[in-house]
Amino acid sequence: MVVFCGIDWSEQHHDVAIVDVDGRLVARRRVSDDLTGFGELVQLLAEAGDSARAPIPVAIETSRGLLVACLRASGRAVFAINPMAVARYRDRHVVSGKKSDHADAMVLANILRTDLDMHRPLPADSDLARTVAVLARAQQDAVWDRTQAHNKLRSLLREYYPGFLAAFREVRGGIMRPEARAVLAAAPTPARAADLDLDELADLLRSAGRQRGVKAEAQRLRVFFAAQYMRQPALVEQALGRQALALLRALDAACVSAEDLATAAEQAFDQHPDAEIITSFAGLGRLIGARVLGEIGDDRSRFTDAKAIKSYAGSAPVTRASGKSVSVMHRRIKNQRLATAGHHWAFSALTASPGAHAHPDDLIADLDQALTAR
């Protein structure tokens, strides 16, 4: 008997529903989110006809977590259905808006029963590719956290410490640089910065890892810190300095996390057999290559053609046609992480590849020629 399984998951328990090809309920159960509950789920599937040669496909609203990992390890096809799609399917059966965990599990099972070919199972990526994905995504999250912490700190410094921002405005990395963070930690207020002499500034720069041009950099910073700027009242300035130190600790942690995770992602990426192929593309280095590999995986059957991966990355436009109206629009629904990696890749390729540099110029020339012909 051909059956399909739907699982409505939550943090504490999961509702399981199994239906046959006619939509009749074969079995239902609520299992706990632990090893015992997973054993009950496996037993329930076995009683419904599950076997190693013909595993029952499972639909669930997430692609992550221990439950999904264990289901994938069992060798069965796991379909991660978007919750918005599930809501649309739910409206086919219940128009009153009624909702329950068991009903959602039934909807998920019926999605596979009626439209199995319209949905893709989770890719069969290798463990190494999934490892690269975990590290690359964590590193990208750390970069986003670092940017957020930087923006908060910079916004605060604009309120009372313009000299510090001016000192590092033209320096690559700005206030995220190690020497900038070391100086700010030692002098969180303009009054304290004005008291720093050249030797103290030089010691701070060396402690941050700077080895060349220490004295010249110390003299440059001393000019900025000794200059006259508008100031807050002394007590308010001290309070803002304490707040800056708190934000600086968050920025320090984000910078360290981003650097450590970047190293780990690159090391894992270097071990993958596809690393050499990916980095052979112009402008694609180890870190961005790790992000690309982490998002597309190494399952060769995942994308049937180039158009599929372009749509997944958001580089393929969306055409909307209705009657005589036709419009081509930018694709908004996409893998945001892969799209971000592609953005960095494209700009890097402009300087690394003459062909990539000439491609936009050729497109602009073709567009100008087409407009002139009109």
N, C-alpha and C positions, 0 to 999 in steps of 0.2 A: 504494500500500500504506500503510495506517494503522499507524504505529509510535509508540512511546513511549520516552523516554530517562530514565534514572536516573543520577545522578552522586553517588558517595560521595567527598566532598571531604576534603582534609587540607592541612596547611601546605606540604607538599613536592610532592604530586602528587594527581591525581584519577582515580578509576576510573570509566569510562563503560560503560554497558550499554544497548543498544537492543533492544527486543523488539517483536514484531508482535502483532496482535489475538488470536492463539492462544497467546501466551506463549512462542513460540520465540525464541531468541536470534538477532538479526540481525547484530549487531556488538558488539565489546567492545574497549576499549583503555585503557591507562593513559597519561595526559598529564601534563606538568609544569605547575606553577603559575606560568606566565609567558606572554608573548605568543606564543611558539612553540607552547606547549601549547594555548592557546586556538585558534590557527590549525588545529592538528590536530583539535581538537574540531569546529570548524566544517566542516572537510573531511569528517570522519566523518559528521556529520549530513547533509551534502549528498549523500554517497554513499548514504545511507539514504532519500533522497527529500525532504529538506528544501528548502523554497522560500519565497520572500517571501510568496506568496499562501496557503501552507499550512505554516507553520512547525511543527516537531515540538515538542510540549510537553516540558518538562524538570522533573523532580522532584529536589530537593536538600534537605539537612537544615538549611540556614541561609538567612536572608534578607539577609545582609550580605556584604561583600567584593567584590573586583574581579571575580571570576568571575561572581557574580550580577549585578553592574552591567553587565558586557559582554553577558551573556545577555539582560538586560532591554532594553538598547539595540538589540539585534537585532530587537526587536518580537515575540518569542515569549512564550508564557505560561510563567511560571516558578512552580512550586508549592513553597513552603517547608513541608516535612513535619516535624512534631515528632518528635524522636528517639524519644520514648516510643511514639508511634504506629508508627514503623518497627519497633521491637522487637516490638510485638504482631503486626504483619504477618509478621515473620520467623518467629514461632512457628507460623504456619500451614503453613510449608513445612519447617522443621527443628525437631524437638522435642528433639534431642540437645543443643542449645545451641551447635552449631558456628557459627562466624562468620568471615567473610572480607570484604575490601573489595569484591571482585567480587560476592560474594553479596549484599551490602548494596545495591550498584548495581542488581542484578537485582530486589531487593525494591522499591526505589523506582520502577523502571520498571513493575513489575506493579501497584503501587498506582494509578498512573494508568490502567493498562489495565482494572482491575476496578472502581475506585471514583473515577473522574475527577470525577463530579458531586458527590461528597461532600467534595471539597476545593476551596479557593478559591485562585486564582492571586494573586501579589503585585499589589497595586493599581497602577493606571496613574496614579500621582500625577505632577504637574508637577515640573520641576526646582526651582522656587521653593518648592513645598511640602516637598520633600525637604530643601532647604536649611534651611528653618525647623525641620524635625524634627531635623536634626543639631545645630543650635545650641541648640534648646530642651532636647534630651536632655542635651547637654553641660553646659548651665547647671544642670539639675536634678542631674546627677552632682556638679557643683561644690558645690551647696548641701548635698548629702548628705555630701560630703567636709568641708565647712566645719563641719557639725554634729558630725561625728565628731572633728575636730581640736579643736573647742570643748569637747566632753565630756572628752577626754583631758586638756586643759589645766586645766579646772575641777577634775577629779578630783585632779590633782597639787597644785593650789593649796590645796585643802582640807587637805592634809597638813601644810602649813607656813606658809600665807599667808592666814589668815582675814580679815585687815583689808582686803586688796585685794578679796576677794569681797564683803565687806560694803559697801564703797564703791560698787560698781556693781550691787548686787543689785536695787535698785529702778529702775535706769535702763534704758530701753528698749534692747534689744540686748545689755545686760550687757557682759561682757568682750570681745564681738566688736566693740564700738564702736571707731572709730579712736583716740579719745582714751584709751580704756582700754588698747589695745595699745601706744600710744606711752608711756604711763606705765609699763607693765610692762616694756617694753624698756629704759627708763632706770633702773628700780628693780625688779629681779627678786627682791629679798629684802626682808623687813620692815625689816632694819637700814638698807638703802639708802633705803627709802621714808621712814623716820623722819628722815633727814638732809635731805630735800628741803624747801626753803623755799618761800614763796608765789611768789616770782618765777620759780623753776625750774619749779614746777608750771604757772604761767601760760604760760611759754614752751613747755612740752610740749603744753599744750592748743591753743595757737595753731598749733604745727607740725602738729598732727593735723587742722587745718581748722576748729576752733571759733572763732567770731567774736563771739558774744554771751554775756554773763554769765561772762566768763573769770575775773574776780577772785572772784566768788561761788563758782564751781565749784572754783577752787583752794583757797579757804578751807574748803569742804566736804570736799574730799579730805584736806586737812591735818588735820582733826579725826580722820578715820578712821585715818590713818597714824600719828598721835601717840598713839592710844589703846593701852591695854595688852591684849595677847593672849598666849595660850600660845605658846611658841617652841620650835623644835628647837635642838639644839646648834649652835654657830656654824659648824663645819666642815660638818655635815650640811646646814644651811640654805644655805650657799654652793653645795654640790653640787646641791641641789634647785633652786636658782636657775638654774644652768647648764642643767639639764634643762628647766626652764620656758622658757628662751630658745629651746631647740631646738624645743619644741612650738609656741612662739609664731611661729617662722618658718613652720612648716607652716600655722598658722592664718592668718597674713598672706597667704601664697600662695593659700590657698583663698578668702579673702575677695576678693582682687583678681580671681581667675579668675571667681568667681560674678558680680561686678559687670560685668566686661568682657563676659562671655558673655551676660548679661542685656541689655546695651545692643545687642550684635550681633543677638540673637534678636528684640528689639523692632523694630530697623531692618528686618530681613528680613521680619518679619511685616507691617509697615506697607506694604510693597510688594505684598503679595498682595491680589488683588481681593476675597477673602472676609473680609479683616480688618475692614472696616466692619460686615459682617453679624454676625460673631462678637462684636465688642465692643459691639454693640447690646443684648446680653443683660445683664440686671441682675447686677452683681457680677463681671462677666468683663472684666478689664483686659487690657492689651497682653501682659504676660508670661504669664499663665495662658492667655490666648487663643492665644498662640504654642504653648504646650504642647498645647492641645486640637487646634489645626490640625495640629501635627506628628504626633499620634497617629491622628487620623481621616483625614487627607489631604484631597485635593480631587477624588478619583475618585468621581463621583456614582453609579457603579454598584456601589460596594464594599458598601454596606449596603442590603438590599432593603426594610427597614422599620425603625420605631423600636425594635422589640423586639431586633433584631440588634445595634444600637449600644448598647442598654442592657446586653445580655449581655456585649458586648465591654468595656464600662466597669465591669462588676461590680455594677451597680445592679439587675439583674433577679435574683430569687431562683431557687433550684434546687429543683424538686419531685421527691421520691423516693417512688414508689408501688410497693408489692408486696403483692398480696392486699388485705387490709383495712387495711394500714398505709399511711398517707400522711403525709409530713413535708415541710415547706417550710423550706429552709435557706439560709443566707447563701452567696453565690457566692464561692468562693476562687480559682478559676482565671479570671483576668482580666488585662487590661492594667494592670499596677500603676501605670504612669506616668499613664495617663488617669484611673485611679481616684483617684490623689493630687491631680491637677488638679481633679477633680470635688469632692473634699473641700474644697479651698480655695475653689472657686467657690461651693459651697453656703453656707459660712459668711459669705462676702462678700455673697451675695445677701440674707441675713437682715437686713442693715443697709441695703442699697441698694434693696430692693424691698418695699413693704408686702404685696404678694400672697405673696411668698416667705416673709415673716415670719409671715403668718397661716396658711400651708399646714400646718405641723406642728401648730399648735393645732387646726385643723379635724380632722386625722387623729386626734389624741388624743381630741377630743370624740366623734368617731364610734366610736372603740374603747370609750370609757367607756359610750356609749349601748348598744352591742352587748352589753357585759358586764352592764349593768343589766337588759337585756331577758331575759337568761338566768335 
